[in-house]
C-alpha cells in the first residue's frame, strides 16, 4: 500500500510541475501597425490637398464645400477634441469630423471606412456616435 501511495504522490507532483511549465500566451498587439501610422496613411493629407487645390473634389468627397466644413469644424472642435496620452496619439477633431461626414456622405460600413482613415472600425463607430450626439446638442445648422 505504501508503494501505491508513493506512486500516486509522484504522479500528482509531475502533473502539477507540467502545468506550471506551460509557456505563457503571447500577448496580442495593441493596434495594427498601419493604424499607428495614421498620419501617413489616413485621409487627412488628401483633404488638405483637396482643400488647397481641388475644391470640387473636396466637395465631392465630403458632400460639403470647404467653407461649410471649416465652419462646422470651428463649431464642433471644442466638443470633439480628445487629449493625447502617453499610450497613444489622439484622433484630431479634423479626422473625427471628416470621418463622420464621410460616413454620412457614403453610407459605407465602418470596416470600409477604416481603409480611407487608418482608424479601426470600432473606433470609427465610437467617433460617429459621439459626433452625432454633439450634432443633436447644437441643433439645426
N, C-alpha and C positions, 0 to 999 in steps of 0.2 A: 504494500500500500504506500510506503514511503517513497519508492521509486516512481510510482504513478503520480503522486503529488508533486514531486520534483520536476517531472516531465511537463506537467500542466503549467507549473510556475515558469519554467523555461520558455514554453510556447507563448505564454501571455507576455512575458518580458520581451521576446523577439517581436511579437506583433506590435507592441507599444513602440519599440525602437524603430520599426519600419514606418509607422505612421508619422513619427517626428522627423524622419529623413525625407519626407515628401518635399520636393522643391517648391518654393513659393511661386505663386502665379505671377507672371509678368504683368505689370500694370499697363493699361492702355494709354493711348495718347490723350492729352487734354484737348487738343484740337488738330485738325488736319493741317499739314504744313502749308498748303496753298491758302488756307484761310488766314494763317498768321501773316501772310504777305498780301493782305487785302489792299494796301496802298499800291501795290504793283499790279494786281490782277482785277481789282474792283472797277466799278463803272464810274467812279468819281473823276478820274482823269479824262474819260470820254466826255462826261458832262461839261467839264471845264473847257475842253477843246471846242465842243459844240457851242457853248455859250459865247465864246470869243469869235468863232469863225463861221458857224453854220446855224444861225438862229432857227431856220425852218426845220432842220434835223433835230435840234433841241426840242422844239415844239412837238415834233412827231414822236420823239422818244418818251416824253412825259405828258403829252397832250396838254401842254401849258406853255405859254411864252415865258421868256426869261424874266421879264419884269414881274409877272404874277408869281412866278416861283420865288424870286427874291423877296417879294412882299410876304408871301407865306412863311418863308424861312425866317424872316425877321420877326414875324408874329409868334412862331412856334419855337424858335431856338431856345429861349429861356425855359420852356416847358419840357423839351425833349432832350436837353443836354445831359450827358452822363459823365461821371467822374472817372478818369483813368486811375488805375490802381497799379500796385507793384506786380500783380498777377497778369494783367493784360491791358492792352490799349483799348480805350472806349471807342464805340462806334459813334462817329460825329453826327451832329444834328443834320448836316447836309446829306450824309448817307442815309440816315433814318427817314428823312422826309422824302428823298428821291426814291428809295426802295418802296415806300408806301404808295407814292404816286404811280410808280411803275406797276405795282400790283393792281391798283385801281384802273390804270390805263389798259392793261393787257388781260387781266384775269388769269394770268399764269399761276401755276402752282408755286408754292414756296420752294419746292425741290428744283423747279426750273429756274427760279429767280436766283438761286444760290450761285449759279454759274456766271451771271452778269455782275453780281455784287461781291462775290467771295465772302459771303456770310452764310453760316449754317442755316438750314431751313427752319429749325426750331427757334433760332434767334430771330429770323425774319418774322415768324408768326408772332412772337412777343412784341417786336417793334411795331408791326401793323396794328395789333390790338391796342398798344399804348398810345400810338399816334391817333387812332380813331377816337379814343377817349378824350383826347385834347381837342379834336375837331368838334366833338359834341359840347365841350365846355365853352369853347369860343363862340359857337353858334354859327349861323349862316354867314358866309363871307361875301 
